[in-house]
Amino acid sequence: MRSSHGGFLRSVGPAIIVGSVVLGPGTILAATKTGCAFGYDLVWLVGGVGLLMFGMTALSARLGVTCEGTPCDELARHAGRPVAALVGVVLFLVVACFQFSNNIGVLAAITPFVDGTGSWPIAVLVGLNVAVILALFRFRRLYRPVEVLMKALVLLMVVGFAGNMIIVRPSLSATAGGLVPRLPETTGAGFVPVIGLVATTFSVAGAFFQAYLVRKRGWTAANLRQGLVDSAVGIGVLAAVTAMIMITSAAVLHGSVAPGDLKGADHVAHVLEPLLGGGAKALFCVGLMAGALSSFLVNAMIGGTVLSDGLGLGSDVDGRWPRLFTVAALLVGMGVAIPVHQSGQKPVDLIVFAQALTVLGNPLLAGTLLWLAFRRPSPTWLRALVTAGVVVTVVLAWRKGVGLWG
């Protein structure tokens, strides 16, 4: 039995990496705010969004093992290199702009354990970035170490957030009731946490990268079933951890804390301490640190690899240009995070620019996967699921575009 479990764990991996990049500070904060605002009522939504994410990830895995080249290769071949380059550039810019939030998440997680007013947090952050950059050029083969590290970090997230949920002892009947789909009685700005949860959990960029990961894992058309199982496991873990965070928030914060008062994931840790004690705060920080670190590395790798591929400079994560562009994304994130941490002011212009790019980028990426799906044999149920995902992506982009225009 032990060897079969070990074999199963070794047989999955690419989608665990995808799930780890989605489970970052943004998703943690969005799930906390949603539970705080609506209690247990929207637990079902995590399952629905997880299903859409599974469909997009499973399709990307299928394309990765059945297409002759990567998604950008297929775009360049059938639509022209400029289209592939546009996908790469837009995705890289989104990744680089939002990489600072992963750096801020690392700072938020370590601040309770070091002197937050001194230079220690910045020193740790710089050291982490330098260590990651050195590792990028130290390892000749990056995929396997990254997969092992992401599995360890996801396990830490499960321990941290499951531990918190056990401490709060949520209502089992209310949790079960939350699995029944229904919309809460609110309108307008009240839905902002919900939109944030859907947008952060349904990561089209992460799903898009799955095609590159399965190719790097060495999977072929003979591994189609394995790719489906891998996608189910990886995205299932993502949905389960997100639900744990929401349920914990519903049990502790709903009705006692205003969602708007939760300014960041680090603030959530401070709110939990007087309510549940230092142990719960420490567990939350463990989960937050694991989430920030997992997103920290993989987010930059996605941008660096897809940009290089879109420009026709290579799609192998071990290649020179993907590594160099990954370093560029890391440096941009650190370069923005340090002054933001020191000043306490958010880079509003950068955030607006990144959000504007997502209005273009997410539908572009989702549409690309759907277009490729209809060019090659794929199950009808998978096409239908991805089509629903594309519709959700377009609706979110339209809403964000209207907000930015206003």
N, C-alpha and C positions, 0 to 999 in steps of 0.2 A: 504493500500500500504506500509506503514511504517513497519508494523509488518511482511509483506511478505519479504521485503528487509532484515529485521533483521534476519528472519528465514533462508534466503538463506546464509547470511554471517556466521551464526552459523553452517550451514550444511557443509561448506567447511573448510579446515584447513590443513590437512596433506601436500598437495602439495604447500600450501603457505609457509610452513616450508621449503620444498625442494627448492622452488624458492628463499627464503630468503638467504639460504646458498650459492646459485650460484651467487646472486647479491652482490658479495664482491668486494674488491679493485681491484682484478685481472680483473674481467669482466668490471668494470668501466673504468680502464685504457685501456684495449683492445678495447672497443667500441669507446673510445675517439681517440685512435690512428688510428683506421680504418676510422672514419669519417674525421680525419685530413688528412690522406693519399689519400683517394679516394672520398671524398665529399659524395654526396648522392647516388653514384652508387651501393653501397652494402647494402642498406636498406633491400632489398629482402632477403639477406642472413640471417638476424636475424629471419625472418619468417621461412626459411627453417630449420635452426638449432633448432628453437623452436619446429617445428613439430617433428623432431627426438627426442628431449628431452621429448615432450609430449608422444610419443609412448613408450619410455623406462619407463617413470614414470607411465603411465596407465597400462602397463604390470606388473610392480612391484606391483602396488596396487591390480591388479587382483590376482596375486600370493599370496599376503598377506592374502586375504580373502578366497581363494579356497584351498590352500595347508593346510595340517595338521599342519605343523610347519613353521618356518621362512626359508628363503633361505638357511641359513647355516645348519639348521636342515635337510633340504632335501638333501643338499650336503653330510652331514655326513651319512645319511641313505643310499643313493644310490651310493656314490663315496668314502666314508670313512672319518673318522674324520681328518686325515692329510690334505686332500684337503680343508675341511672347515676351518681348522686352518690356512692354507696358505692364504686363502682369508681374514680372519680376521687380520692376522699379516701384510700382505702387505697393506691393507687399513689403518690400524692404523698408520703404519710408514709414509705413504703418508700424512695423516692428521696431524700427529705430526710435520713432517718436514715443512709443509706449514702453520701451525698455526701461525708461526712467522709473516707471511705477514699480517694476520688479526690484530695482535698486532701493526704492523707498520702502518696499515691503521687507527687504532684508534689514534695513535700518530699524524699522518698526519692531521687528521680531527680536533684535539683539539689544535694543535700548533698555528693556527691563532688567537685563543681566549685566550691563556695563553702565558707566557714568554717562547718561544721555546728554549732559551739558558740556562734556569735555570733547576731546578730539578722538576718543577711542572709537565711536561708531564710524567716523569717516575713515580712520585707519583700517578698521576691519573691512569696510566696503572696498577700499582701494586694494587691500591685500587679496580680497576674494576675486576681484576682477583680474588682477595680475596673475593669480594662481590659475584661473580659468584660461587665460590667454596662453600661459606657459604650457598648460596641459594640451591645448589645441595643437601646439606645435611639437609637443613631446611625444604624444602617441601617434604612431604611424597608422593605426587603425582605430578610428574614433567610435564606431558604432557600438561595439560590444561593451566598452567601459561606460558609455552613456546609458545604454539599456540597463546595465546592472545598477548604476547610480540612481536612475529614475525609479526602478523597482524599490530600492531602499527608501527613497524619499516618499514615494507613495505609501509605503508601509508606515513610515513615521506619521504621515497625515492621518492615516486610518487610526493609529494608536492615539494621537492627540485629540482628534475630533470625536472619535468613539468614546474615549475616556471622559471627555466633557459631557457627552450625551448621557452616559451612565450615571455620572455624578448628579445631573439635574433630575433624573428619573421622570422623563416626560410621560404624559398620559397616553397609554396604549390605545384607548378607545378614540381619543381625539386624533391621534396619528392615523389610525385606520380610517377615521372619517375623512381625513385630509386626502386620502387616496381616491375619493369620489370626485370626479371633475365638476367644478362649479366656479363661477366668477364671484369675487367679493363685491360688496356693495360700495363701490367708490368710483369716482370719475376723475378725469383730467390728471392733475399732478399726482394724485394718489397712486397712479399706476407706474410712476417713475421707477420704483424699486423692481417691479415686475419686468419692465422693459430692460432694465439693467441686467437682471438675472438671465433673461433669454439671450441678450446680446453677448454676455461674457461666457455663458456655458455653451452656446452654439457657435463654436469657433470654426469658421470655414477655412481659415488659414491652417489651423491644426489638422483638419481633415485632409486638406490639399497635400500636406506634407507626408501623409501616410503612404502615398504612392512612391515617394522617394525612399522611405524607410523599409518597405517590403522588398524593394529592389536591392537595397544595401544588405538586407538580411539574407539575400540569395534565393528568395522564393521565386517560383515559376508558376505556370498555369497548373501544375500538379498540386500546388498548395492553395488552391482556391477555397476549399473548405476550411483549411487552417486559418486563412485570412479572415473568413467570416467569424470563426470562433474567437480569434484574437481581437477583432473589432468589438464583439459582444462583451468580452471580458474587460478590455481597457475602458470602454465607454461605460460599462456597467459599474466599474469602480468609481469613475468620475461622478456618475449620478448618485451612487450610494453615499459618497462623502459629502456631496453637496446637500443631499437630503438630511444627513446627520447635522450639518451646520444649521440648516433651516429649522429643524425640529428643536435643537438646543435653544436657538434664539426664541422660538415660539413659546417654549416652556419658561424661559427666564425673563425675556425682555418685553414680550407682547403685553401691552397695557400698562407697563411701568416706565418705559423709555420711549421717547419720540424717535422715529426712524431718522428724522433730519438731524438729530443730535449725534448720530454715529458718523463722525467725519472721516474716519479711516479705520482700517483693520486694526491698527495699533490702539485706537481709542476703544474698540470693542474689548480688547484685553483689559484695559483699565476699568471699564464698566463692569466686567465680570468679577473682578477681584472683590469688591465689597459685597457682592451678591452671593458669591460662591466660595470665596477664599483664594489664597495664593496658589493652591494646587491647581484649581481650574484655570487660573490665569497662565500658569506655567504650561499646562497641557495645550491651551489655545496657542500660546507662543511657539510651542514645538510644531504644531500643525501649520501655523503661519510661516514659520521659518522654512519648513519643508516645501510648502507651496511656493514661496518666493524663490527659493533656490532652484526648484525644478523648472519653473517658468523662466527664470533668469538665464539659464544656459540654452534650453531648447528653443525659446523664442528667438534668440539671436541666431541660432543655427538655421531656423526656418528662413529668416530674412536673407542670410548670407548665401544659402544654398540655392534658393529659388531665384534670387537676383543673378547669380552667376549663370544658372541654367537659362534664364530668360535672355541673357546677353550672348548666349552661345559659348560661354567660357568653361563649361563643365558642370555636371550635376552631382558628382561624387563628393560626399562630405569630407573625404580625405584629400580632395584636390586643393591646389594652391589658392585659386580664386575664391571658392566657397569659404575657406578658412579666413582669408583676408577680409572678405566682406562680413563674416561673423564677428571678427575683431572690431571692425568699424561700428557695427551695431552695439557691441558691448561698450565701446568708448563713448559713443553718443549718449547711451543711457546713464553711464557714470558721470559724464560731463554735465548733464542736466541735473541729476539727482543731488550732487554735492551742494551747489548753490541753493537749490530748493530747500534742502534740509537746513542749511545754515540761515537762510532768510525766513523760512516758514511760509513763503509765498508760492502758490502754484504757478507753473508756466502756462498761463491761460492761452496765449497765442499758439503755443505748441500743441496744447490739447485740442483747440479748435481746428488747427491744421490737420492733426491726426484723425479727428472725427470726420472732417470733410473727406479725407482720403478713404475712410471706411465706407462712406456713402458710395464711392466708386468701386472700391476694391472688393468688398464682400460679394455683391452681385456678380462682379466680373469673375471671381474665383468659382463661385457656385455655378454660374452659367457655363463656365468652361468645363467643369466636371460633368454637368448634365449633357452638354453638347457632345463630349467624348463618349458618354454612355450610350447615346443614340447612334453613334457611329460604329459601335461594336456590340456583339451579342451580350446581353445582360438580362437578368430576371425582371419580369414585369413589375413584381412587387418592389424591387429595389429602385427601379426607375420612378415608380409612383411615390415612394418615400422621399427620394431625392428631389423630385418635382415639388412636393410639399415644402421641403426645406428651402428650395430656391424662392418660392412664394413668400415664406416667412422672412428670408433675407432681404428681398425687395421691399417688403412692407416696413421692416426695421430701417432700411436705408432711406426710404421715402420719409418716414417720420423724423429721422435724424436730420435729413436735408431740410425739411420744413423748419425744424427747430433752429438750425444754423442760419437759415435765410432770415428767420424772424429776429 
